[in-house]
């Protein structure tokens, strides 16, 4: 069903972005964590946006602020 695939891609992207911003995870860490629990399939455009977010967070020093 087309709607399910669109929702799965979109919802996975939201979860990954949440983990990156709120849990200070890189895109790679977030993808590994979610894929360990269930299969996800963000589309190419959403993956590019997540990579852009990762770069923005990285170059701003955001990941260095990770609470211990």
N, C-alpha and C positions, 0 to 999 in steps of 0.2 A: 504494500500500500504506500503510495507516494507521501501522504501526510505523515505517516509514522517515521519514514526515513528523514524527512525534513525536520521533524521534531527531535529526533534522536541526535541529529547533527547539531542542531541549535542548542538543545538542552545540555549536551556534552560540552559545548563551547562555553556556556555560561558557568557550568561547574568548574571547568578548567581555569577560567578567568578568576573565579572566586578564590580558588586555591592559590593562584599566583598572587593575588592582591592581599587576601586576608591571612594566608598561611605562609607567605613569603617563599613560595615554591617557584622554581624555574618551570618553564613549559614542559621540559623533559621530565622533571620530577612529578609534576601534576599528571601528565599522561600515564606515566608508569603506575602511579598510585591508583588512578581510576581504572586502568586496564587490568589491574590485578583483581579488581572486584567484578567488572563486567566489560563486555566488548563495546567499544564506542567507535563512531565513524564520522568525526567532524569532516565536513567537506573541505576542499582545497582552499577556498576563499576564507573560511573561518580559521583554518590552520595558519594561513598567512597573517591574519589579524592577530592571532595568539603569538606568533613569532615577533610581530611588530611590537606588541605589548611587552613581551619578554625583553626585547632590545631596549625599549624605553625604560623599563624598570631597572635593568642592569646598568645602563649608562647613567642613570640618575643616582645610583648608589643604593637603591631601595633594598636590594637583597642583603646589603651590608648591615642594615638596620634590624635584621631578624632578631627578635627577642630570644634570649637563652633560657 
